[in-house]
Amino acid sequence: MIKYRLRCANDHAFESWFKDSATYERQEKRKLLECPVCGNGKIERAIMAPNVGRKGNARSTPAALPDVPSPDTAPASAPAVVPAPAMPPEMRKVLLELRKQVEKNCDYVGDKFADEARKIHYGETDKRGIYGETSDEEAAALADEGIEFGRLPWVPKGN
């Protein structure tokens, strides 16, 4: 997995995970990337400070990225639950709208997500939008097979 710092045409900075640089480039070329703040589709990689290890068994400290929130943005095995007080209200509003659209337009398949994604990818069932849960191992296997999917922070509907 590789994490890129990205920036949209409206100057919003955010981070996203990809299987490898070729996956990022393929998604960029197909115009599949969007800013999570404003939805702008014009995305480019921003400058990142690499995390360089030190000599011996000393641990390295990642360089701080200015103006990029640093809650756990790594993919999770289940929908992420972010406490509301730690999240800016406008971000919460956008993520709740995203959740509403996913629930309205996609089929919930629960913990069968990986199986259903494969069936759709290999033409064993009709193409449709799905959402559900999967483990990190199942997600890695899907990515290895070239099955495109995304992981979203799943904001609770309540306060």
N, C-alpha and C positions, 0 to 999 in steps of 0.2 A: 504494500500500500504506500501511496505517496500523498502528502498533504501539500496543497498549493494555496498560497495567499492570492486571492483574486480581487479585481476591482472592476466595477461597472462604469459605463460612460457618465453616470451621475456622481462618480467619485465615492461610491460606497465600497468599503473594504470588507471582505469576508474570507473565510477559509473553507476549503472543500477537499474531500478525500477521493482519490482515484486509485484504481488497481495499479496503474503505471502511467508514464507520460503519454504513451500511445493512446490510452483510453481517454485521457484529457483531450488530446488533439482531435481524436475522432468525434467526441461530443462537441467540441468547439466548432469543428468543421460542419457538423450537422445542425448547428444552432440549437443545441439541447440545453445549454447553460443559461441560467437566469439569475439575476440578483435577488436574494431572499428579502431584501428591504423594499425595492421598488418594482421588481419584475423586469427590469431592463435586460434585453438579450445581448447587448454588446458588452462582452466580458473579455478581459485580458489578464494575464498573469501579472502580479505585482512583485516588486522586489522583496525577497525574503532573506533573512539572516539564517544561514545553516546552523544546525546543531552539531558542532564538531566535538568529538570525544577528546579527552585528555590522555596523557601518557599513563600507563599503569592501570590500576583498578579504580582510580578516582572517577567519580561520576561527573558528567558534564551538566551544565546548567543551560537550558534553552534560552536563547536571546529573546528579550521581550519585543513584541510587535506592537507598535503604537497604534492607537485608535481601533484596535480589533478586540472585541470582547473575548475573554478567555474562559468561558464556561466549558465544560467537557463537550467538545464538538465531535469527538471520535464516534464512529458508528457504535451503536449499542445493540445488544441482542434482543431487546424489547423496546417498544416505543419509549423515547426519553421523556421523563417527567421533570420539568424545570420549575422550581418554586417561583411563584408569581412575583414576590417582592424583589427577586434578583434579576428580573427581566424588565427591560424598558417597556412601558405600556404600548408604544407603537409597534414594537416587535411582537409582543403577545397578540395584539390585534391582527397582525398579518398572519401569524402562525395559526390562530384560531380560524381565520378565513380559509387558509390552506386546508386545515383539517375538515372544515365544513364542505369544501369542494371535493376533497378526496372521498369523504363519506357519501356524498351525493352522487358522484359519478363513477365510483369504483365498487367492486364486489369485495366484501370482507371474507378472507379465506383462513383467518386465524393462523395456527401454527403450521398449516399446510402451504405456506407461501412459496417455499422453494419448489415443492412438487408441482404446484399450479403454474409457477413461472416457467418451469421446464416444459410442461405440457403445451403452454402457449407458444414458447419459443420453437419447439419442434413440430408445431402444427397438429398436435394431437387433440386440441380443443380450439374453439374460436378465440380470436384475439379480443381482449378486453382489458380494461384497467382493473388491477387487483391491489389489495393491501392486506397486510397481516404481519406476523412476527416470524423471525428466523434467527438462528444462532449465528455467531461469527463464523463458525466453520462452514455452515450451509451457505452463507453469503459469499465466502471466499470461493467455494466450489462453483457457485453460479457465475461469479466473475471469471473464474478460470475457463468456464465453458463458453464465455463470450455473451452471456445473457445479461442484457442491460437492465438495471434496476436502480432505485435510489432509496436512501434511508432518510427519514424525516424526523425532526423532533416533534413528538406527539404531546402537545400542550393540553393539560386537563381543561375541560369546559368550565368548571367552577372557578371560584375566586383564585 
